[in-house]
Amino acid sequence: MTLYAHLQIVGVLLVLLGLSHAFFNRYFGWQQELASVSLLTRKIFFVHTFFIALGVVLGGAVSVLYAGALLHPDTLSRAVLAGMVAFWFCRLLAQFFVYDSAIWRGDRFRTCMHVAFAILWCSVTVTYGVALSSVWSR
């Protein structure tokens, strides 16, 4: 499979992940969980969630629609890919160093999700890293 195809697959996965944020409020019961915080904090939480989702969708869309441009060695492709590597590497680190294992340990579904997302973040980071390496060396 080509690097072009990997970028597009990662892009589709990121678009789907970003769109899935629309269901997080109901699934995680955030309305009830956040009822005790101030209105400002609650609104900031939902606005940040929206913009994270939008950023993930747009980043994924760039990978789907412009994989060829990302693989063209120029300053912009290097900058975009370097940003994606940095962003997703930080997200990978958060998976292991921010989320306490008490959240998922002992719960089969949450453990599976923890492992699945760790694999996803590794795949996304490696894909963008390999793409960056390929345009950096040319």
Protein Blocks (a to p, Z undefined) as FASTA:
>chain_A
ZZklmmmmmmmmmmmmmmmmmmmmmmnommmmmmmpcfklmmmmmmmmmmmmmmmmmmmm
mmmmmmmmmmpccfklmmmmmmmmmmmmmmmmmmmmmmcfklmgopaklmmmmmmmmmmm
mmmmmmmmmmmmmmmmZZ
